[in-house]
Amino acid sequence: MVEGLLALADQKLPSNAHLKGALALVKHRGGDSFKTDISRRLFASVQTQTVSRAVKESIPPEKLLDDWVAVMEIMPCSAANRLTLVEGQVANLLSSARCVFRNAYAVLDSQLVSLACSAMDVQKNLLDWTHTVPKEWTPKAARDKSPATLSKFQAYGTRMDIYPDVWVVSIWNTYRILHITVQMVITTCWRMRKTMYGAPSDSERSSETVPSTIQELVDDICASVPFCLGDRTEAEPEAIEYPCAEGLKIPIDHQRAAVNLSGWFLIGPIKGCLMVTGLQETQFQWLKSQISRIAKFYGLVSLNEVDISQSQTLPFQHRFSQQALRGSLYDGWIF
């Protein structure tokens, strides 16, 4: 976290020195060293960071162990570990998309179809993941949604979703950004087919629901912000209040963790939302205001000026000709 914040402050990519050291240690110790519960949890932490980095860079995840997927699968069944497995599929998808879109004018129709089908398979796995999370992870509506309360917690619209803790919010928002990214791959493939080859009607129908799905995911991320940040506006507030659901109190653990981690957990998802075109101007400006708000917490004066392509979660993307992707949700942004 500290390394990432320093990189944001300097407007450069993180060196990942700590992660590289952990990777070297895991490889040195080998698979036989990860047979206890605590050692597997440590392995999962390093593997999750490795997979997340692969998604950001649109490259296949580095194999810490030849059988890393098997190690993850025999770990205690947790929603976070299951999402890491699907996140690895997203990284592989983005690596393929990068290769296909690199020379967009020469891409074959069959390549676009194949890539879109792969993306839909990954999308299905993401949706299946949502049906495996614990019931208590389902966000609840805030108890008080009066105009004064919504203003106090700087809510967007009238939604404030309440979660068990900031860790659960982070996992949900990771899923949402991954889903948005996969949706973008799908719609880019169909729009390119329509532009270059005249897409058949079935593919056009397949992409009709993409903008509304992405908007729903962005709205879900916005609705998580009040629970994460509460009414905090300064780096060192005397006290922070958080919205809560009917009949529930905010756990002390959440209050302690949210002070230090919630802003950091939100930077990537919010910047990911800012990369989506077609948002209402009011929502876009609200998202930017939340980035400014978080910047104050960590003393990151330059956070607002960081290139959106340096988002923590969405992959790095390259500018390409608008002509090939005219009308795309990306509006010219491709992997």
C-alpha positions, 0 to 999 in steps of 0.5 A: 500500500505504501509503495503504491501511494508513493508511486501515485504521489510521484505519478509513476508506476510502482516498482513492486519491489516488495511483491518481487521479493515475495515472488522470489521467496515463494519460488525458492521455497517450492510447493512443498512449503505450502501445506499448512493452512497459514502457509497457504493463506500467505501463498494466496496473498502473494498469488492474488497480488500477482494476478492483479498485477497481470490484469493491470498489465494485460499479461498472463499471470506469472506462475509462482508454482507450476500447480498454483491453481491446484494449491489455490483450489485446495485452500479453505473455500473462500470467496476471495480465493475463488475470485482470484482464480477467475481474475487469472482468467481475466488476465489471460483474456486481456493478454489475448485481447492485446494481441488481437487489437494490436493490429486492428486493421488486419484482425480477422473476423474469426479472431474477433468471434473467438475473443468475444466467445472467450470473454463471454465464458469469463463473464459467465464465471464472474456471474457464477462467482456472485452466486457463491458469496456468503449471504451476509456479504449482500449489501443492505440499504442504509437506514437513513436516506434523508437529504441531510444524511445523503449530503453528509456522507456525500452519496451519489443519488439516493443509494448508500450500500452497507457491507459487513466491513471494508474488506468485503467492499474491496472484494465486491468492487474488484469483481465489478471492475473485472466485470466492466473490463470483460464487458468492454472486451465483448462490446469492442469485438462486436463493434469492430465486427460491425465496422469492419465486416458487418456484424450479424444481428445476433452479435448486435443483440448480444451487445445491446445490454452491455452499456446498461450492465456497465452502468449498473456496476458503476452505480454499485461502486458509487453506492459503496463509497459512503460506507467506506469513507463515512463523513470524512473530509480531512486527513486527520479528523477527530471522529468519523461517522459511517452510515448503517443499515436498519437494526445494525451497528457499524463494527469497531473493526470496520471503523478501525480498518476504514480509516487507513484502508478504505480510501486506498481500496477505492482509488482503483475502482473509482479511476476504473469508473472514470475510464468508462465513456457515456457516464452522466456528467454529474456522475463523472464529476462526482467520481472526480470529487471523490478522488480529490477527497481521497487525495486529501486523506493521504496527502496526494496533491497530484492524485487528480492529475494522475493519468487515468490509464494508471488505474490500479485495477483496469489494464493499461490501454493504448490509444488507437484510431477512432475510425476502427472503433467508431461507436464503441463504448470505449470511444477509441480506447482498446487494450 
